Amino acid sequence: MSKKKFDLGIDSLVDTTNKVAVIFILDVSESMGWYKGIESMQNGLNVFIQTLKDDPYASESVEVAIYTFNHEVTKISDFQNVNSIKIPKFTAEGGTNLGQAVQTAVNATETRKQEYKKQKLSYKAPWIVLLTDADINEDIDSVVAQTTTLVNARKLTFFAIGTGDEVNINELKRFNPRSPVIFSPTGEDLNPLFEWLSQSTMSYSQSAEGEKFTTEPLDRRYEIY
């Protein structure tokens, strides 16, 4: 009698994998074009996406959304696995509405969690990755209250990345009281940083429930505050 074969194909993997929602909110204001910031950010994002594509587990478990912001917030890509994402060429122009961008990201991650629940999919706390060179001069108290509450309840991980010599590190630190701000003084060559983010995302997606999650050290060209 022949033994019955079991097909453990990709559909089975999708249905049983813990989902991880990662949303990037990327500054494309005019000042990001004054140096190589916007090119470095775009190249780094491509590194992040390609690294996850190369990992069979992460390419199905991690869902990425991409938003850009200047004086307004633009959705580049809604949450989807990295195999489907196409990144357009970014253009630096306009002002900086950072508070609205972070609020949009918080709303999007909360909505995504509700969708996972409706689909009866297991998921982990989402990630928000903010990259900006802004000197924040707007009122961000309301959205800071939301991010800090979620972070302290371990329902959100928030990475704040500052670039250039005008960025307001102290204001960026307010979004996540549990984690430092990552700072790139020149904003150039962000590929190692995005590689670190991709490796951290892959490790997180495969970590066990209740396991303490840590990351590898950052490249020394970046500072933490």
N, C-alpha and C positions, 0 to 999 in steps of 0.2 A: 504494500500500500504506500502510495507516495505521500510525503509530508506536505501539509498545507503551507504555502508561502505567504508571508506577511509583507505587504507593501508599505514601507515606512517612508513615503515620498515627501515632497516639500509641503504638500497640503497638510499633512499630519503635523509637520513641524510648526507651521503657522498657527494651527489651532491650539497647540499645547505650550507655546513659548510665552514667557513673560514679556509683555510689551514694554518698551521704554520710549517715551515721547521726548524728543529733544528739539527745542525751538531756538533758532538763532535770530537775534535782533541786531542788525548790522547798520552802523552809521555810514550813510553815504552823503553827508552834508558837504558843502563846498570845501571846508577846511581839510577833509580827508583827501582832497586832490592837491593840496599844497606840497605834499611830499609823496612818498611811495605807499602811503597807507592803504589806499583803496585797492591798488594792484596786489599788495601783499595779502590783504584780507581775502580777495577773490582767489588768489593762488592757494592760500591756506585752506579755504573752504573746499576747493577741489580735492586737496589732499585728504581732508576729513572724509568726504564722500567716497573717494576711491578706496581708501583703507577699509571702510566698512563694507564696500562691495566685495572686497577680496576675502572677507570672513563669512562663511556660509551661515553661521548662527546669527551674527550681528546684522547681516543683510536682510534677515527676515524679522528679527525681534525689535530692532531699533527703527523707529519712525521719526523722520526729520521734517520739520517745517522751517521755512526761511522767510523772514520779513526784513525789509530795509526801512530806514527812516531818515528823513531830513526834516523839513517843515511839516511833512505828512508821513503816514505809515503806509507801506505798500506790501501786500502779500505776494511774495515771489513763488512760493510753493507751500501748499497745505501739507499736513502730516501724511507721509507715505514712506514706504521703504526706499532705501537709497537707490535701488536698481531703477527706479522710475524718475529720479530727479534729474532735471536739466537746469544748469545754472547759467543765466544770461550774463552779459557783460555789464558791470555796474558803472554808473556815471556819478561823479561827485558834483552836487549842486544843491543850493538851498540852505535853509537854516537847520536847527536841531530841536526837534520836539521829542526829547528823550522820555519824559514822563508818560506821554501817550503811547510810546512804543512799548515800554515795559508793561503798562496796563493792558495793552492788546495781547502781549505774550501771556500774561497771567490768565486773562479770559480764555485764550485759546487752549492753554493746557488744562484748565478746569473743564472746558467743554469736551476735550478729548478724553479725559478720564470718565466722564459721564457716558460717552459713546462706548468705551471699553466695557463699562458696567452693563449697558444695554445688550452688548454682544456676548456677555458672560466671558470676557477675556481677562486673564490675569495680567496685572500690570504693576510696574514699580513707579516710585515717585518720579515725576518728570524733571527734566533739566531745562533751565533757561540760560542761554549763553548770550550775554550782552557785550558788544565790542564798540567802543566809542572813543573819540578824542576830545569830547566836549568838556567845557567848563560849565557845569550845570548851574544855571541862574533861575530856574523855574521852581515852582512849588511841587515837590514830589512827596510830601508827607503822606498823602492818602495811599499811594501805591506802595510806598516803603512799608507802611503798616501792614499791607496785605502780604508782601513778600516775606517780611520778617516773621509774621504769624505762621505762614506755611512752612518756612524753613525751620523754625523752632519746633513745629509739630512733626518734622521729618516727612512732610508731604511735598516738598520741593527742594531741589538743589539749584542754586543760583550762582553762576560764574560771571563775575564782572571783570572785563578786560579793558584796560585803559592804554591808549597809545598817544605818543606825542607829548610836547611840553606844555600844553594848555589844559590837559585833562584834570578834572577835579577828583583826586583820589578819595578825599574824605567823604564827598557826597556819594561816590560809587560804593564805598564800604557800607553805607546805610542799608543797601538792599539785602545784604546777607551778613548778619552778625556772627555767623559761625565759620566763615571762610574768608581768607584774605583776598584783596584785589590783586590781579595779575597785571603787571605793568611792563610795557615795551617802550623804552624811552624814545626810540626812533620810529617805531611802527613799521620797520622794514624787516623782511624775511620772517614772516609769521608761520612758515611751514612747520618748524619744529613744535610750535605751540599747538597748532591744529593736529599734528600727529599725536601729541600727548593727549589732547582731548579725545581723539578717536580711540586710542588704546585704553584710556580710562573708561570711555563709553562701553567698549567691548567687555572689559572686565566687570563693569557694573551690571551689564545685561546678563552675565553668567554667574553672578554672585548668588549665594544661597540666602534664603529668607532669614533675616536676623543676623546675618554675618556682617561684621564690621568691615566697611569698605574703605580702602586706602588707595592712593594713587602713587605712581612712580614720581621721583623728584623731577622738577622742572629743569629745562636747560638753563644754564647759568646766565645766558644773555637776558633773561627776563627777571624782573624784580617782583617781590611780593610785599604787600603792605597790610 
